[in-house]
């Protein structure tokens, strides 16, 4: 499994780091269950483990949730404004927003 590549990785838990690494290595948005499937061999067994890690990563601005796709992508510009222009996220967000009239936003999962 590739390691998450950010300067403040020391602040991440093992699960958060694993989830972030999976999203970084993916070329497309992933659902929480897709992430879980990829991490079962690393000891993650319950969806709640993935959702908790994603919730903290969302709060930290390290990942974005694409609500229209029920999926997550890594933030390509951590520490900057939350603009999605020019990032991998924009490739998925713009078509999804046009087709469903929805928005991409960083929000807590409920």
C-alpha positions as CSV (number, residue, x, y, z in Angstrom):
1,X,0.0,0.0,0.0
2,X,1.5,3.4,-0.9
3,X,2.0,5.8,1.9
4,X,0.0,9.0,2.1
5,X,2.1,11.9,0.9
6,X,1.6,15.1,3.0
7,X,3.8,17.0,5.3
8,X,1.6,16.6,8.3
9,X,1.1,12.8,8.1
10,X,2.3,12.5,11.7
11,X,-1.1,13.8,12.8
12,X,-3.0,11.1,11.0
13,X,-4.1,7.8,12.6
14,X,-3.2,4.5,10.9
15,X,-6.7,4.2,9.4
16,X,-6.7,7.8,8.2
17,X,-3.4,7.3,6.6
18,X,-4.5,4.1,4.9
19,X,-7.7,5.7,3.6
20,X,-5.8,8.7,2.3
21,X,-3.3,6.5,0.5
22,X,-6.0,4.5,-1.2
23,X,-7.6,7.7,-2.5
24,X,-4.2,9.1,-3.6
25,X,-3.6,6.0,-5.6
26,X,-7.0,6.0,-7.3
27,X,-7.6,7.6,-10.7
28,X,-11.3,7.9,-9.9
29,X,-13.6,8.8,-7.0
30,X,-14.2,5.9,-4.6
31,X,-17.2,5.0,-2.4
32,X,-16.5,4.2,1.3
33,X,-17.3,0.5,0.5
34,X,-14.8,0.5,-2.3
35,X,-12.2,1.9,0.0
36,X,-13.1,-0.8,2.6
37,X,-12.7,-3.5,0.0
38,X,-9.2,-2.3,-0.8
39,X,-8.2,-2.1,2.9
40,X,-9.6,-5.4,4.2
41,X,-6.1,-7.0,4.0
42,X,-4.8,-4.2,6.2
43,X,-7.1,-5.1,9.0
44,X,-10.0,-2.8,8.4
45,X,-13.2,-4.8,8.6
46,X,-16.1,-2.4,9.3
47,X,-17.6,0.4,7.3
48,X,-17.6,2.6,10.4
49,X,-13.8,2.5,10.5
50,X,-13.7,4.0,6.9
51,X,-16.4,6.5,7.7
52,X,-14.6,7.8,10.8
53,X,-11.4,8.2,8.9
54,X,-13.1,9.9,6.0
55,X,-14.9,12.3,8.4
56,X,-11.6,13.4,9.9
57,X,-10.0,13.7,6.5
58,X,-13.0,15.8,5.3
59,X,-12.7,18.1,8.4
60,X,-9.0,18.5,7.7
61,X,-9.6,19.4,4.1
62,X,-7.6,16.4,2.9
63,X,-10.4,14.8,0.9
64,X,-13.6,16.0,-0.8
65,X,-17.0,14.3,-1.0
66,X,-18.8,14.2,-4.3
67,X,-22.3,14.0,-3.0
68,X,-23.9,13.4,-6.4
69,X,-21.7,10.3,-6.8
70,X,-21.6,9.2,-3.1
71,X,-17.8,9.1,-3.5
72,X,-14.6,10.6,-2.2
73,X,-11.5,12.1,-3.9
74,X,-8.2,13.3,-2.4
75,X,-7.7,17.1,-2.3
76,X,-5.0,17.9,-4.8
77,X,-4.3,21.3,-3.2
78,X,-4.3,20.9,0.6
79,X,-3.7,24.1,2.5
80,X,-5.0,26.3,-0.2
81,X,-8.5,27.7,-0.9
82,X,-11.0,25.0,-1.5
83,X,-11.2,25.8,-5.2
84,X,-11.5,22.7,-7.4
85,X,-10.3,24.4,-10.6
86,X,-7.5,22.5,-12.4
87,X,-7.6,19.5,-10.1
88,X,-8.6,15.9,-10.6
89,X,-11.7,16.6,-8.7
90,X,-13.0,19.1,-11.3
91,X,-12.9,16.4,-13.9
92,X,-15.7,14.6,-12.0
93,X,-17.4,17.4,-10.2
94,X,-18.3,19.6,-13.2
95,X,-20.1,16.8,-15.2
96,X,-21.8,15.6,-12.1
97,X,-23.0,19.1,-11.1
98,X,-24.3,19.7,-14.6
99,X,-26.2,16.4,-14.8
100,X,-27.7,16.5,-11.4
101,X,-27.7,20.2,-10.6
102,X,-25.8,19.5,-7.4
103,X,-22.7,20.9,-5.8
104,X,-19.5,19.6,-4.5
105,X,-18.8,20.6,-1.0
106,X,-16.8,19.6,2.0
107,X,-19.3,18.5,4.6
108,X,-19.6,16.2,7.5
109,X,-21.3,12.9,6.8
110,X,-24.5,12.2,8.6
